[in-house]
Amino acid sequence: MKRLQDNVTLITGGGKGIGFGLATAFAREGSNLVLTGRTESRLLTAKDKLESEYGIQVLPIVADGADENSVKSVVKTALDHFGKINTLINNAQTSKSGLPLVEHTKADFDLAIYSGLYAAFYYMRECFPALKAVKGSVINFASGAGLFGKLGQSSYAAAKEGIRGLSRVAAAEWGPDGVRVNVVCPLAMTESLKQWKEQYPDLFEKTIQGIPLGHFADPADDIGPVCVFLASEDAHYVTGETITLQGGSGLRP
């Protein structure tokens, strides 16, 4: 029996990058998936690949997490289709990365807060009754940008640290209902990072030198299994935690 056989996992931003890596890891363990994103073609490609390779069901839904009504529709559609949600993963985030704080406009700041913090809030609130019914879990994605004060990441870091605060409160409030809430801060290889590597090879190599394990994480093989653990019964006593998956670059007590 696979660890998450017949579970239902909702992953925001599940059609590409870290989100698709997570979807792959969860599909390997037998979980059916609800994948959201803004590009239908990308979601449909993910659906075809995951269903054909792993024999699970994938429900793709085009949605904007910054829109409250859109989130309500996603959760209703997911429950109408599958009847339950075992795990919610808030992964999607948009921001003006690389833009110094003093150059941010309110619109730039709102972009990060609405696509990240508000989206996590909306999805958590709407999914809670379903998660409570099955004693499920939430996995929220934050970042070393907030933990360690990365340059050019002010709005992104603010959104991610807001998500961490929200997660800790939810873990405290929802623990008595058996719903666990944890945070993951990854340092993973994505399509955008590959482009950055090609554009700035010297800076990329310098960055790698600061990672004790010597490479960025693979979303499916390095980040995904940790999230599978957090969603599984093996982690039944783990809640309110922030787990850094950064190859040692974020060493801390």
Salt bridges, closest charged atoms under 4 A:
GLU51 OE2 - LYS47 NZ 2.90
GLU53 OE2 - LYS49 NZ 2.74
GLU68 OE2 - ARG125 NH2 2.50
ASP80 OD2 - LYS76 NZ 2.81
ASP108 OD1 - LYS96 NZ 2.77
ASP110 OD2 - LYS106 NZ 2.69
GLU126 OE2 - ARG125 NE 3.07
GLU161 OE2 - ARG164 NE 2.91
ASP177 OD1 - LYS132 NZ 3.72
ASP221 OD1 - ARG28 NH1 2.88
ASP234 OD2 - ARG3 NH2 2.77
